[in-house]
Amino acid sequence: MLRAIVILLIAALLAWRITEAVSSADRGDAYPSRPVHVVVPYTAGGGTDTFARIIQGAIAGQNLLPQPLVIQNQPGGSGTIGSRYVKNAPPDGYKILCHHESIITANVSGTVAFGPGAFAPIAQTGNIVLLILVRGDAPYQSVTDLLEHARKAPGTINFGANVGSPGHFTGMQLEEAHPGARLNFITSGGGQKRFTQLIGGHLQAGIFSLAEYRAFRAANDTPPDRNIRALAILEPERHPELPDVPTCREAGLDVTSSNAFYWWAPKDTPPDVVDLLATALERAMASEAVRADLAKLAIGPVFRRGADLRSHLDERVAIISQLDVRSETQLPDFPLITALIVAALLLVVAADSLRQARRRTAPSTASPAAIRKTILSLLLVAAYILALQSGVIPFVLATLAMIFLTGAVLTNWSRLLSITLLALLTSLGSEFIFTRIFTVPLP
């Protein structure tokens, strides 16, 4: 009876999976015939999430698409988990990504092995003005003063910019523009945490957006050690809101930088789908309501699509790639670390098994077999983890193979029917539960 129930469940899950695949292929002519999921690779309430929801509201309010946009927050890995999820999604336009320039810097820094080339770019929507801030009582009166101190005493300026982020690359540009300067880059999380560390004296300077400057800047009569001050703006020209803050170019440093929000679809998404989405985004960006909201957030209403967008992205990649970031960041090789940890665990398990076998008064012929099973099982789990991390094998196939092979090893390749049923039920069932009930993306 139980086996019959399991078989029925597996049949239902297989039918669902096949229906999803077939309907996904058949819906192309009527795009979009269902809601479009916009993956925001950060937590709800953050800057990217807030921006995406402004655009979402404008598209819904003006009926710019026949189906709604659904925001799906997928935080983790400094934006790389959500990016990978969209990269591996079917190229049908129903899962797209809203992300800023970290999609470029994460690739150049070696954090992930994919960059803009792994996606179909839809549009750039908005430009984020960046500033170099210090505490109000800092001795530096200009960005040149700051960098000169970093030249005379290398590594003594704690500079708040998350390693691998656009701010980190901007800091490296400043170093190159002032030969000999050496900043100590500190990964300090979001703007609020970076501000707290700046006021607390843990940072001497940092990269902040204009919106963050607005939020954190206190009244002029606030004690200087409880306030912030802008040394320079990273735009080509002074900003009308901050007419007294000079550009880096005015200080003799040929450094400009900004951040921007981009929309991406999986690579090989049909061009007509990309164009339709770009048109909806362009119309949303042109609306007075969106422009008013963006003005409150100090986001410039810049829009690019098509050849203009691709040319802009090529230019940004070329500029960022010129910096020798890998020698700077020395980011850990996570697959190698995982493999080393698993190898160490295998050695511990093998040593413990041998020790217990020697203690037995009556030698057991099963001990070597048990050790082999343990080692093979751990190797299968390690391979499963690495496969999911690299994204080379879909979650369902990787889980199915891992459960089947592990079960077969532990049972000496007996009871294969039961193991197969368990592997199918677990892999398909977990995919259904996580993606349809909890709406949690899987690797």
Order of alpha helices (4+ residues) and beta strands (2+ residues): alpha-beta-alpha-beta-alpha-beta-alpha-beta-alpha-beta-alpha-beta-alpha-beta-alpha-beta-beta-alpha-alpha-beta-alpha-alpha-alpha-alpha-alpha-alpha
